Amino acid sequence: MGKKCVLTIIFALLLLLAGMSFCACAGLDEIVREDVPYYNLPPVGGPEPQFYVVQPGDTLSAIAKKFGVKIEFLASANKLSDLNYIEADQKLIIPGTSIKHKVLPGETLSAIAGLYGVSIDELIRVNNLSDENLLFAGQALLVPVREGSALPVWNPVLGLPVDELSWPVVGWISSGFGLRDGRPHEGLDIAAEQGEPIRAARSGRVIFAGERGTYGLTVIIDHGGGLTTLYGHASAILVAEGQWVKEGQVIARVGDTGRSTGPHLHLEVRLNGVPYDPLLCLRRMYA
């Protein structure tokens, strides 16, 4: 056997080993668990609507700007087919003009005000608080959200957010959505280095943060309108249930907890409990 042939065989073996290493994160790591059903999470509440009575001279665009909501969502919430036609004394629903915040242990009203970019006085007024220093863990507060607030105004999802979600981690796709070895794989596996930051794909509220069976350490975010994202196999969780997060905020770190064969992120996107291929929703990246 010639030297060139030996080198060729060695090179082929190296490629095979590299391929096996590259696919190490694509094993059967997530399975359906009856005891931890993804779609039966308890509701945590969403944004509370307000109402506005149309005044003479009002326009829909001016009202939308006043409350910091998109005009198309204002029209959709009120079933308006003509954006240029509203009447004086007409009562409009203003969607998503306040959100609920669950007070965490040790949180103060000033800290909550700073988190959302609103004033303490406004929080006191909206929630009819008699003592700003008297808060308890688990208490639900209404937080008014306006244009310029720390968090964007909550806009309801009108459908699957195709090409709208930001990438949660820097890595490479090791396993796609669909059947895998004859079993449903309801998410996208993105292999990455251990400890790499995992970021929220969209702003929303954390509705689960903790151990979740074969998913390992997991974070689930509710984005409103029936849209949720799941981030599995983390090595560390950096957010708490009930916390509101912004798109791009670091929520966890890449790991291989649960049923996993290597460090990676398992990402799921669901609309009204139905899983969809995350690649349909993640923004297209170009070199």
N, C-alpha and C positions, 0 to 999 in steps of 0.2 A: 504493500500500500504506500503510495507516494506521499510526500510531505504536504503537497497541496490538497490531497484528498483528506488527510487527517485534519488539517486546518478547517476544511469545509465542514466536517462532521462536528468538530468542536464548536464552530460558529453556530451550527444548527441547534446543537444542544443548549447553548447559551440563549438563543432566541426562544426555545421551548420553555426554559426555566423562567425567562423574563415574562413570557406570556402567562405562565402559571401564577407568577407573583402578581402580575397586573390584574388577573381575574380573582385574586384572593378575596376581594371584597364582594364578589357577586354570588356568594353561596346562598343557600336557603336560610336566610336569617330571620325574616318576618313571616309569621304564620297567623292565621285568624284565630283569635282566642275568645271563647264564649264568655269567659269571666271578666274580660276587659274590653267590651265592645266599643269600638271607636265612636260609633254614631249615636250612642246612648248617653253621652255626656250631659249632665244636668245643665239647664239653661242658666246663664248668669245675668241676663238682662242686657239690653242694648241702649241706644240713644233714645232719649225721651223727646217726642215732638212738641213744638210750641205752635201756637195759633196766632195769626195776624189778620186783622180786619182791614181790608183795602180802603184807603183814603182817596178822596177825589184827587186826580192827577197822578196817582201811583202808576208805575209800570212794573211788569213782572221782572224785568232786568234790574230795576232799581231796588225792588224788594229782595231779590236774590243777592245783590251786592251788599245790602244793609245787613243781612243775616249771615253772609259769608258762605252761601251754598251755591252750587252750580244751577243755572237756570233750567237745564234739562231735567234735573232731579226734582226741582220745585214743581215743574209742570207735570212730571210723572206722578208725584205724590198727590196732586190735586186733579189728575185726569183731565188736564187741559190740552186740547188739540191745537189751539191757536195761541202762540206765545205773545201775540200782540193784543189779545182781548181779555180783559178782566173788568169787573164792575165794582163801583164804590159799594161799601158795606159787605162785599163778598168775604167770606171767612176762609182763609188759606191755612193749610197745614204746612209748617216749616220743618222739614225733616232734619233730624240729626243736629238740633241746635243745643242739645245738652247731652252729656253722657253720665253714666253711673261710675263712681269710683268706690271700691271697697277699701276701707281704711285698714292698713297693715299695722301690726304691732309696733308701737313706738313712733308712728307717724304723727306729725303736727299739722295744724291747718295751714300754717305758713309754708311748710314743705310741699303740701298738696297744691297750694296756690302757685308756688314757684314751678312745680312740675308742669302745670297746664298753662302757665302764663296768664292767670287771672288774678284779680285782687282778693284779699282776705275778706274785705267788706262785701264783695259780690257773693262769695261763698256763704257768708253768714246770712245774707238777705235771701238767697235762693233756697237755703235749707232751714230757714227760721231757727237759727242757732241762738240760744240765750247766753252760752258761754263758749268762746272760741277755744278755750283750753280743755274743754270737756269732750273728748273723743274716745271711742272705744274700738278695739280691733273687731273687724267685721261689719262696722257701721257703713251703710250705703249713703254716699253723698252725691248730690246732683252737681255736676260741674258744667257751667255754660261754656260753650265753645264758639269762638268768634274768629273772623278772619284775622290772622296775625297771632293766634294762639300758638302755644308750643306744639300742640298736635293739630293736624289738619282737620277741618270739619268732616265729620263722618258722613260719607256719601254712600248710599245703599248700592250694592252690587246688582246690576241689571241683568247679568248673565255671566258666563264663564269669562274670566279676565284674560283673554287671549293676548299673548305678547305684552303683558302688563306687569308681571311680578319680577322683582329684582332677584338676581342669583344670590342664594344665601351663603355660599361658601366657594372658595377658590379650589378647584380640583379637576378631576376628570370623571366622566361617566363610566361606571364599572358595571352597571346593570340597569336595563331600561324597564319601562312600564309594560305590563302584560303577563302572559303565561311564561313561567320559568320552571323548567323541568316538570311541566304538567300541572303546576300550581300557580294560582294568581299572585302576581307581584304588583301590589296596588300603589307603587310609588316609583321613585327614581333614586338610585344609589349613586352618590357622588363621592368617589374616593379622595381622601385628602390626608394631610399630615396630622398626626395625633396632636390635639390641643389647638388646632386652627380655629379661629372665631367663626361661629355660625350666626348669621344675621337674619332678622325678620324680613321676609320677602315682601311684606306689606304692613302698613300700620294696622293695629288692632288690639284686642284684649287677650291676655293669656288666660286660657280656661283650663289648662292642665300643665303641671310642671312637676315631674317626679318619675319614679320607677313605673314602667308599664309593660310588664311581662317580657316577651321576647324582643320588644322594641328597646329595652334597656331604659336608660335615662332619656326622658322624652318631654318635649314642649309642644303644646298645641295652641294655636292662636286663632281666635274668632275675628274675622274681618268684616262681619256684618252681611246681611242679605243671604245667609246660608253658606257663605264661603269660609272654609277653615283650611289651615295648613298645619302639617305635623312634621316635627323634626326629631328623628330617632337616633339611638345609639350614642348619645352624647357622653363625654367624659365628665362634664360639669355643667350644671344649670345655673344661669346667672340672673334669672327672673323668678317672680313668684306669681301664683295664681291670683287673678284679679287685677294684675298690673297692666297698665296700658303701655304699649311700646310703639315706637316710630319705625317706619321702613328703614332698614339698614342698621338698626340698633343691634348690638351684640347680645344675644339671648342665651347662648350656650357655647360649648367647645366640642370639637370633633373628638369622637372616641370609638370604642368597639364594645360597649356594654350591651347586655342582653344577648340574643342569639346572633352573633356576628363573627366573621372570620377575618376581620381586619378593620383598621380605622376608616370610617366613612360616615357620611350623612345619608340617612334614608329620609327622603322628602316625599310627603303626600299632599295632594291638593284635592279637596272635596267640595262639591257644591250640592247643598241639601242632602248630604250623606252619601252622594254618589262619587266614587273616585274617578279622577281624570288624569290623563298623562300630564305630568308637570311640564314637560317640554312644550306643550301647547301654550302654557301660560307664562313661562319664563321669557324674558326679553331676549330677542335674538342678538347674539354677539358677533361682531365682525372683526377680523384682524386688520 
